[in-house]
Amino acid sequence: MTRPSRREMNELAADREKSAVRSERNAESARQTAADPTRSDTTRKQAAATVGIALGHAREYREEAAALRAGRIPGED
């Protein structure tokens, strides 16, 4: 497989940053749902459980973006 060009890696990094922002929005939405007394206990518990998962995804996306900007392919270093 051919190594991506610098431009392609920067485009991938920008995409990962967008994914991180989306994951952070998802975490905030889950926080709000978990705190919403009009939701069922099950829904609130499930929403609370997803907050950490979404924030973990955001962190991973940012780590991948940093690697790509540094010229590394995530998972290969």
N, CA, C and O atoms as CSV, one atom per row, in Angstrom:
chain,resi,resn,atom,element,x,y,z
A,1,MET,N,N,0.841,-1.181,0.000
A,1,MET,CA,C,0.000,0.000,0.000
A,1,MET,C,C,0.886,1.245,0.000
A,1,MET,O,O,1.895,1.299,0.702
A,2,THR,N,N,0.508,2.218,-0.774
A,2,THR,CA,C,1.257,3.460,-0.876
A,2,THR,C,C,0.994,4.336,0.342
A,2,THR,O,O,-0.140,4.462,0.803
A,3,ARG,N,N,2.051,4.929,0.846
A,3,ARG,CA,C,1.928,5.826,1.996
A,3,ARG,C,C,1.189,7.091,1.560
A,3,ARG,O,O,1.463,7.620,0.482
A,4,PRO,N,N,0.255,7.584,2.380
A,4,PRO,CA,C,-0.474,8.810,2.023
A,4,PRO,C,C,0.474,10.007,1.914
A,4,PRO,O,O,1.489,10.079,2.608
A,5,SER,N,N,0.128,10.926,1.044
A,5,SER,CA,C,0.915,12.148,0.912
A,5,SER,C,C,0.707,13.025,2.147
A,5,SER,O,O,-0.198,12.784,2.946
A,6,ARG,N,N,1.539,14.025,2.290
A,6,ARG,CA,C,1.432,14.962,3.425
A,6,ARG,C,C,0.071,15.654,3.404
A,6,ARG,O,O,-0.564,15.827,4.444
A,7,ARG,N,N,-0.371,16.050,2.205
A,7,ARG,CA,C,-1.671,16.702,2.065
A,7,ARG,C,C,-2.787,15.768,2.520
A,7,ARG,O,O,-3.690,16.183,3.246
A,8,GLU,N,N,-2.724,14.514,2.095
A,8,GLU,CA,C,-3.738,13.538,2.506
A,8,GLU,C,C,-3.724,13.316,4.009
A,8,GLU,O,O,-4.775,13.182,4.635
A,9,MET,N,N,-2.535,13.277,4.580
A,9,MET,CA,C,-2.440,13.086,6.029
A,9,MET,C,C,-3.034,14.286,6.776
A,9,MET,O,O,-3.689,14.122,7.805
A,10,ASN,N,N,-2.800,15.484,6.251
A,10,ASN,CA,C,-3.380,16.676,6.879
A,10,ASN,C,C,-4.899,16.679,6.745
A,10,ASN,O,O,-5.601,17.110,7.659
A,11,GLU,N,N,-5.411,16.200,5.609
A,11,GLU,CA,C,-6.861,16.098,5.430
A,11,GLU,C,C,-7.443,15.078,6.410
A,11,GLU,O,O,-8.496,15.304,7.006
A,12,LEU,N,N,-6.746,13.962,6.567
A,12,LEU,CA,C,-7.197,12.959,7.535
A,12,LEU,C,C,-7.172,13.520,8.956
A,12,LEU,O,O,-8.071,13.251,9.753
A,13,ALA,N,N,-6.133,14.303,9.267
A,13,ALA,CA,C,-6.032,14.914,10.598
A,13,ALA,C,C,-7.202,15.865,10.831
A,13,ALA,O,O,-7.781,15.884,11.917
A,14,ALA,N,N,-7.548,16.651,9.820
A,14,ALA,CA,C,-8.678,17.576,9.953
A,14,ALA,C,C,-9.975,16.797,10.169
A,14,ALA,O,O,-10.829,17.210,10.954
A,15,ASP,N,N,-10.117,15.683,9.477
A,15,ASP,CA,C,-11.299,14.842,9.652
A,15,ASP,C,C,-11.358,14.281,11.072
A,15,ASP,O,O,-12.432,14.228,11.671
A,16,ARG,N,N,-10.218,13.866,11.610
A,16,ARG,CA,C,-10.188,13.339,12.980
A,16,ARG,C,C,-10.556,14.424,13.986
A,16,ARG,O,O,-11.231,14.150,14.977
A,17,GLU,N,N,-10.114,15.658,13.735
A,17,GLU,CA,C,-10.478,16.768,14.631
A,17,GLU,C,C,-11.991,17.000,14.604
A,17,GLU,O,O,-12.604,17.246,15.642
A,18,LYS,N,N,-12.583,16.921,13.418
A,18,LYS,CA,C,-14.042,17.066,13.323
A,18,LYS,C,C,-14.740,15.945,14.094
A,18,LYS,O,O,-15.748,16.173,14.763
A,19,SER,N,N,-14.200,14.751,13.993
A,19,SER,CA,C,-14.774,13.624,14.722
A,19,SER,C,C,-14.663,13.834,16.227
A,19,SER,O,O,-15.570,13.468,16.975
A,20,ALA,N,N,-13.556,14.421,16.672
A,20,ALA,CA,C,-13.377,14.701,18.100
A,20,ALA,C,C,-14.425,15.691,18.590
A,20,ALA,O,O,-15.005,15.515,19.661
A,21,VAL,N,N,-14.663,16.729,17.802
A,21,VAL,CA,C,-15.671,17.727,18.177
A,21,VAL,C,C,-17.051,17.078,18.236
A,21,VAL,O,O,-17.830,17.351,19.149
A,22,ARG,N,N,-17.351,16.223,17.266
A,22,ARG,CA,C,-18.639,15.526,17.258
A,22,ARG,C,C,-18.779,14.640,18.504
A,22,ARG,O,O,-19.846,14.594,19.116
A,23,SER,N,N,-17.716,13.949,18.869
A,23,SER,CA,C,-17.757,13.091,20.060
A,23,SER,C,C,-17.958,13.910,21.323
A,23,SER,O,O,-18.667,13.480,22.233
A,24,GLU,N,N,-17.347,15.078,21.391
A,24,GLU,CA,C,-17.542,15.946,22.553
A,24,GLU,C,C,-18.990,16.449,22.620
A,24,GLU,O,O,-19.569,16.548,23.702
A,25,ARG,N,N,-19.568,16.764,21.452
A,25,ARG,CA,C,-20.994,17.157,21.438
A,25,ARG,C,C,-21.869,16.001,21.907
A,25,ARG,O,O,-22.833,16.201,22.647
A,26,ASN,N,N,-21.530,14.799,21.476
A,26,ASN,CA,C,-22.290,13.630,21.911
A,26,ASN,C,C,-22.184,13.434,23.422
A,26,ASN,O,O,-23.167,13.094,24.079
A,27,ALA,N,N,-21.002,13.648,23.963
A,27,ALA,CA,C,-20.818,13.522,25.412
A,27,ALA,C,C,-21.677,14.543,26.150
A,27,ALA,O,O,-22.293,14.219,27.165
A,28,GLU,N,N,-21.720,15.773,25.645
A,28,GLU,CA,C,-22.528,16.812,26.289
A,28,GLU,C,C,-24.012,16.479,26.200
A,28,GLU,O,O,-24.756,16.682,27.159
A,29,SER,N,N,-24.434,15.977,25.067
A,29,SER,CA,C,-25.828,15.562,24.917
A,29,SER,C,C,-26.160,14.438,25.900
A,29,SER,O,O,-27.231,14.433,26.508
A,30,ALA,N,N,-25.248,13.502,26.049
A,30,ALA,CA,C,-25.464,12.400,26.991
A,30,ALA,C,C,-25.530,12.919,28.425
A,30,ALA,O,O,-26.341,12.443,29.219
A,31,ARG,N,N,-24.679,13.894,28.763
A,31,ARG,CA,C,-24.726,14.500,30.110
A,31,ARG,C,C,-26.100,15.118,30.375
A,31,ARG,O,O,-26.693,14.940,31.439
A,32,GLN,N,N,-26.581,15.847,29.372
A,32,GLN,CA,C,-27.883,16.498,29.535
A,32,GLN,C,C,-28.999,15.473,29.694
A,32,GLN,O,O,-29.892,15.640,30.524
A,33,THR,N,N,-28.942,14.424,28.902
A,33,THR,CA,C,-29.958,13.373,29.005
A,33,THR,C,C,-29.886,12.684,30.365
A,33,THR,O,O,-30.913,12.387,30.975
A,34,ALA,N,N,-28.669,12.435,30.831
A,34,ALA,CA,C,-28.505,11.772,32.129
A,34,ALA,C,C,-29.063,12.621,33.268
A,34,ALA,O,O,-29.498,12.087,34.289
A,35,ALA,N,N,-29.051,13.931,33.096
A,35,ALA,CA,C,-29.531,14.833,34.140
A,35,ALA,C,C,-31.007,15.200,33.982
A,35,ALA,O,O,-31.550,15.930,34.811
A,36,ASP,N,N,-31.643,14.718,32.957
A,36,ASP,CA,C,-33.029,15.091,32.656
A,36,ASP,C,C,-34.013,14.233,33.461
A,36,ASP,O,O,-34.156,13.040,33.193
A,37,PRO,N,N,-34.678,14.823,34.427
A,37,PRO,CA,C,-35.585,14.046,35.269
A,37,PRO,C,C,-36.821,13.535,34.524
A,37,PRO,O,O,-37.534,12.674,35.039
A,38,THR,N,N,-37.079,14.046,33.336
A,38,THR,CA,C,-38.235,13.561,32.572
A,38,THR,C,C,-37.931,12.263,31.833
A,38,THR,O,O,-38.835,11.637,31.281
A,39,ARG,N,N,-36.664,11.855,31.821
A,39,ARG,CA,C,-36.270,10.606,31.168
A,39,ARG,C,C,-36.376,9.448,32.155
A,39,ARG,O,O,-36.334,9.645,33.370
A,40,SER,N,N,-36.512,8.251,31.621
A,40,SER,CA,C,-36.605,7.073,32.490
A,40,SER,C,C,-35.260,6.816,33.168
A,40,SER,O,O,-34.220,7.284,32.706
A,41,ASP,N,N,-35.296,6.078,34.254
A,41,ASP,CA,C,-34.058,5.725,34.958
A,41,ASP,C,C,-33.103,4.974,34.031
A,41,ASP,O,O,-31.897,5.221,34.044
A,42,THR,N,N,-33.637,4.073,33.241
A,42,THR,CA,C,-32.791,3.292,32.322
A,42,THR,C,C,-32.116,4.203,31.308
A,42,THR,O,O,-30.917,4.082,31.059
A,43,THR,N,N,-32.884,5.109,30.726
A,43,THR,CA,C,-32.321,6.038,29.745
A,43,THR,C,C,-31.244,6.903,30.382
A,43,THR,O,O,-30.183,7.118,29.797
A,44,ARG,N,N,-31.520,7.396,31.575
A,44,ARG,CA,C,-30.549,8.254,32.251
A,44,ARG,C,C,-29.261,7.485,32.574
A,44,ARG,O,O,-28.162,8.018,32.420
A,45,LYS,N,N,-29.401,6.239,33.019
A,45,LYS,CA,C,-28.216,5.428,33.329
A,45,LYS,C,C,-27.411,5.129,32.062
A,45,LYS,O,O,-26.182,5.199,32.071
A,46,GLN,N,N,-28.096,4.803,30.995
A,46,GLN,CA,C,-27.403,4.518,29.742
A,46,GLN,C,C,-26.690,5.770,29.224
A,46,GLN,O,O,-25.554,5.695,28.754
A,47,ALA,N,N,-27.357,6.905,29.312
A,47,ALA,CA,C,-26.740,8.153,28.869
A,47,ALA,C,C,-25.501,8.467,29.696
A,47,ALA,O,O,-24.472,8.870,29.153
A,48,ALA,N,N,-25.599,8.283,31.011
A,48,ALA,CA,C,-24.450,8.547,31.886
A,48,ALA,C,C,-23.278,7.639,31.537
A,48,ALA,O,O,-22.121,8.058,31.591
A,49,ALA,N,N,-23.580,6.406,31.182
A,49,ALA,CA,C,-22.513,5.459,30.842
A,49,ALA,C,C,-21.812,5.826,29.541
A,49,ALA,O,O,-20.648,5.476,29.347
A,50,THR,N,N,-22.496,6.519,28.662
A,50,THR,CA,C,-21.889,6.847,27.368
A,50,THR,C,C,-21.005,8.089,27.400
A,50,THR,O,O,-20.222,8.308,26.475
A,51,VAL,N,N,-21.114,8.894,28.431
A,51,VAL,CA,C,-20.314,10.122,28.503
A,51,VAL,C,C,-18.827,9.802,28.405
A,51,VAL,O,O,-18.123,10.370,27.570
A,52,GLY,N,N,-18.355,8.914,29.236
A,52,GLY,CA,C,-16.932,8.563,29.237
A,52,GLY,C,C,-16.490,7.931,27.937
A,52,GLY,O,O,-15.367,8.150,27.484
A,53,ILE,N,N,-17.359,7.154,27.339
A,53,ILE,CA,C,-17.021,6.518,26.059
A,53,ILE,C,C,-16.830,7.585,24.993
A,53,ILE,O,O,-15.844,7.558,24.256
A,54,ALA,N,N,-17.761,8.522,24.907
A,54,ALA,CA,C,-17.660,9.583,23.904
A,54,ALA,C,C,-16.421,10.449,24.125
A,54,ALA,O,O,-15.747,10.826,23.166
A,55,LEU,N,N,-16.122,10.764,25.381
A,55,LEU,CA,C,-14.918,11.565,25.656
A,55,LEU,C,C,-13.652,10.781,25.325
A,55,LEU,O,O,-12.667,11.359,24.866
A,56,GLY,N,N,-13.671,9.476,25.554
A,56,GLY,CA,C,-12.530,8.642,25.180
A,56,GLY,C,C,-12.326,8.633,23.675
A,56,GLY,O,O,-11.193,8.675,23.195
A,57,HIS,N,N,-13.418,8.579,22.935
A,57,HIS,CA,C,-13.307,8.635,21.477
A,57,HIS,C,C,-12.718,9.970,21.038
A,57,HIS,O,O,-11.868,10.012,20.149
A,58,ALA,N,N,-13.165,11.055,21.654
A,58,ALA,CA,C,-12.637,12.376,21.306
A,58,ALA,C,C,-11.130,12.423,21.541
A,58,ALA,O,O,-10.381,12.936,20.710
A,59,ARG,N,N,-10.695,11.887,22.670
A,59,ARG,CA,C,-9.255,11.869,22.972
A,59,ARG,C,C,-8.490,11.057,21.928
A,59,ARG,O,O,-7.435,11.481,21.456
A,60,GLU,N,N,-9.028,9.888,21.569
A,60,GLU,CA,C,-8.362,9.040,20.575
A,60,GLU,C,C,-8.294,9.725,19.212
A,60,GLU,O,O,-7.273,9.655,18.529
A,61,TYR,N,N,-9.384,10.387,18.820
A,61,TYR,CA,C,-9.370,11.099,17.541
A,61,TYR,C,C,-8.303,12.193,17.543
A,61,TYR,O,O,-7.607,12.392,16.547
A,62,ARG,N,N,-8.180,12.898,18.665
A,62,ARG,CA,C,-7.164,13.964,18.730
A,62,ARG,C,C,-5.744,13.390,18.704
A,62,ARG,O,O,-4.848,13.982,18.103
A,63,GLU,N,N,-5.540,12.253,19.345
A,63,GLU,CA,C,-4.230,11.596,19.295
A,63,GLU,C,C,-3.893,11.172,17.864
A,63,GLU,O,O,-2.759,11.332,17.413
A,64,GLU,N,N,-4.882,10.635,17.160
A,64,GLU,CA,C,-4.667,10.249,15.765
A,64,GLU,C,C,-4.358,11.464,14.911
A,64,GLU,O,O,-3.468,11.417,14.062
A,65,ALA,N,N,-5.082,12.548,15.127
A,65,ALA,CA,C,-4.846,13.773,14.364
A,65,ALA,C,C,-3.428,14.285,14.595
A,65,ALA,O,O,-2.756,14.696,13.648
A,66,ALA,N,N,-2.976,14.264,15.825
A,66,ALA,CA,C,-1.627,14.728,16.134
A,66,ALA,C,C,-0.580,13.856,15.446
A,66,ALA,O,O,0.404,14.365,14.910
A,67,ALA,N,N,-0.795,12.548,15.462
A,67,ALA,CA,C,0.143,11.639,14.790
A,67,ALA,C,C,0.185,11.923,13.299
A,67,ALA,O,O,1.261,11.983,12.705
A,68,LEU,N,N,-0.980,12.098,12.693
A,68,LEU,CA,C,-1.034,12.368,11.251
A,68,LEU,C,C,-0.332,13.677,10.912
A,68,LEU,O,O,0.414,13.742,9.935
A,69,ARG,N,N,-0.562,14.718,11.706
A,69,ARG,CA,C,0.100,16.002,11.447
A,69,ARG,C,C,1.617,15.884,11.610
A,69,ARG,O,O,2.371,16.624,10.977
A,70,ALA,N,N,2.056,14.962,12.451
A,70,ALA,CA,C,3.493,14.760,12.672
A,70,ALA,C,C,4.097,13.820,11.611
A,70,ALA,O,O,5.287,13.508,11.652
A,71,GLY,N,N,3.257,13.377,10.664
A,71,GLY,CA,C,3.760,12.520,9.600
A,71,GLY,C,C,3.766,11.035,9.944
A,71,GLY,O,O,4.359,10.226,9.231
A,72,ARG,N,N,3.104,10.688,11.038
A,72,ARG,CA,C,3.030,9.276,11.439
A,72,ARG,C,C,1.654,8.727,11.117
A,72,ARG,O,O,0.672,9.468,11.085
A,73,ILE,N,N,1.589,7.445,10.882
A,73,ILE,CA,C,0.311,6.780,10.662
A,73,ILE,C,C,-0.101,6.124,11.973
A,73,ILE,O,O,0.620,5.274,12.494
A,74,PRO,N,N,-1.262,6.515,12.511
A,74,PRO,CA,C,-1.701,5.964,13.793
A,74,PRO,C,C,-1.738,4.442,13.747
A,74,PRO,O,O,-2.204,3.843,12.777
A,75,GLY,N,N,-1.236,3.831,14.816
A,75,GLY,CA,C,-1.217,2.391,14.911
A,75,GLY,C,C,0.039,1.756,14.358
A,75,GLY,O,O,0.309,0.580,14.605
A,76,GLU,N,N,0.802,2.524,13.615
A,76,GLU,CA,C,2.048,1.992,13.059
A,76,GLU,C,C,3.266,2.450,13.838
A,76,GLU,O,O,4.382,2.015,13.554
A,77,ASP,N,N,3.071,3.314,14.807
A,77,ASP,CA,C,4.239,3.802,15.580
A,77,ASP,C,C,4.280,3.241,16.956
A,77,ASP,O,O,5.191,3.551,17.723
